[in-house]
Amino acid sequence: MTSTDTSSSTPTTPEKIGAGHVVSRVAASLLGGYALVWGFVSLGTVLGVAAGMTYADAQTLLYLLAFLLFVVCFCWAISARSLSRVWLVFAGGGASMTLAAWLIASRLL
C-alpha cells in the first residue's frame, strides 16, 4: 500500500484557512453573486420587453428567478475549489450581462 503526501496541497482544514480567505469567499458569495444577479435581471428584463412582455411582468418574473439564482451563486461560491474562478465568473458574467442589457436597451429606445 502506498500513501500519498498531501502536505503541499491546498488548505482544506479550518486550521489552515486564514481569515482573509474566508472574508474573500463570503464577499464573493454576497457581492459577486449580487453583481451576477444584477446583470441577469437587467438582461432578462430587457429581453422580456423586447419579446413583447410588459416591463412590470418582465421585471417581476426576473426578480422571482433572481432569488433562485442568488441562492445557487451563494452555494457555489462557498463550495467552489477556486476562489479566483468564482470572482471571474461573477464579475465577468455580471459585467457582460449588464453591458449587453445596456446595448440592447439603447437600440430599443
C-alpha positions as CSV (number, residue, x, y, z in Angstrom):
1,M,0.0,0.0,0.0
2,T,1.3,3.5,-0.8
3,S,0.5,6.6,1.0
4,T,0.2,10.0,-0.7
5,D,1.8,13.1,0.6
6,T,-0.8,15.9,0.9
7,S,1.5,18.4,2.7
8,S,1.9,20.5,-0.4
9,S,-1.8,20.5,-1.4
10,T,-4.2,23.4,-0.9
11,P,-5.5,24.1,2.6
12,T,-8.6,22.1,3.3
13,T,-8.8,22.1,7.1
14,P,-10.2,25.0,9.1
15,E,-6.9,25.4,10.9
16,K,-5.1,26.1,7.6
17,I,-7.5,28.5,6.1
18,G,-6.9,32.1,7.0
19,A,-9.4,34.8,7.9
20,G,-8.6,36.7,4.6
21,H,-9.7,33.6,2.6
22,V,-12.9,33.3,4.5
23,V,-13.7,37.0,4.1
24,S,-12.9,36.9,0.4
25,R,-15.1,33.8,-0.1
26,V,-18.0,35.5,1.8
27,A,-17.5,38.7,-0.2
28,A,-17.5,36.7,-3.4
29,S,-20.7,34.9,-2.5
30,L,-22.5,38.1,-1.5
31,L,-21.1,40.9,-3.6
32,G,-20.1,38.8,-6.6
33,G,-23.4,37.0,-6.5
34,Y,-25.3,40.3,-6.4
35,A,-23.4,41.6,-9.4
36,L,-24.2,38.4,-11.4
37,V,-27.8,38.6,-10.4
38,W,-28.0,42.3,-11.3
39,G,-26.7,41.5,-14.8
40,F,-29.1,38.6,-15.1
41,V,-32.1,40.7,-14.1
42,S,-31.1,43.6,-16.3
43,L,-30.6,41.4,-19.4
44,G,-33.7,39.3,-18.8
45,T,-35.9,42.4,-18.3
46,V,-34.7,44.0,-21.5
47,L,-35.1,40.8,-23.4
48,G,-38.6,40.3,-22.0
49,V,-39.6,43.7,-23.0
50,A,-38.1,43.2,-26.4
51,A,-40.1,40.0,-26.7
52,G,-43.4,41.8,-26.0
53,M,-43.9,41.5,-22.3
54,T,-44.8,44.5,-20.3
55,Y,-42.0,46.0,-18.2
56,A,-43.7,45.1,-14.9
57,D,-44.3,41.5,-15.9
58,A,-40.7,41.0,-17.2
59,Q,-39.3,42.6,-14.0
60,T,-41.5,40.5,-11.7
61,L,-40.6,37.3,-13.5
62,L,-36.9,38.1,-13.3
63,Y,-37.0,39.1,-9.7
64,L,-38.5,35.7,-8.9
65,L,-35.9,33.9,-10.8
66,A,-33.2,36.1,-9.4
67,F,-33.8,34.8,-5.9
68,L,-33.2,31.3,-7.0
69,L,-30.1,32.3,-8.9
70,F,-28.7,34.2,-5.9
71,V,-29.1,31.1,-3.7
72,V,-27.3,29.0,-6.3
73,C,-24.5,31.6,-6.6
74,F,-24.1,31.7,-2.9
75,C,-23.8,28.0,-2.5
76,W,-21.4,27.7,-5.4
77,A,-19.2,30.5,-4.1
78,I,-18.9,28.8,-0.8
79,S,-18.2,25.3,-2.2
80,A,-16.1,26.0,-5.2
81,R,-12.4,25.0,-5.2
82,S,-11.1,28.0,-7.0
83,L,-11.9,31.4,-5.4
84,S,-10.4,33.2,-8.4
85,R,-12.7,31.4,-10.7
86,V,-15.7,32.4,-8.6
87,W,-14.7,36.1,-8.8
88,L,-14.0,35.8,-12.5
89,V,-17.4,34.2,-13.3
90,F,-19.4,36.6,-11.0
91,A,-17.6,39.8,-12.1
92,G,-17.2,38.9,-15.7
93,G,-20.7,37.5,-16.1
94,G,-22.4,40.4,-14.3
95,A,-20.5,43.0,-16.2
96,S,-21.1,41.3,-19.6
97,M,-24.8,40.8,-19.0
98,T,-25.2,44.4,-17.8
99,L,-23.3,45.7,-20.8
100,A,-25.5,43.5,-23.1
101,A,-28.6,44.8,-21.5
102,W,-27.5,48.4,-21.8
103,L,-26.7,47.9,-25.5
104,I,-30.0,46.2,-26.3
105,A,-32.0,48.8,-24.4
106,S,-30.2,51.6,-26.2
107,R,-31.2,50.0,-29.5
108,L,-34.8,49.7,-28.5
109,L,-35.3,53.3,-27.4
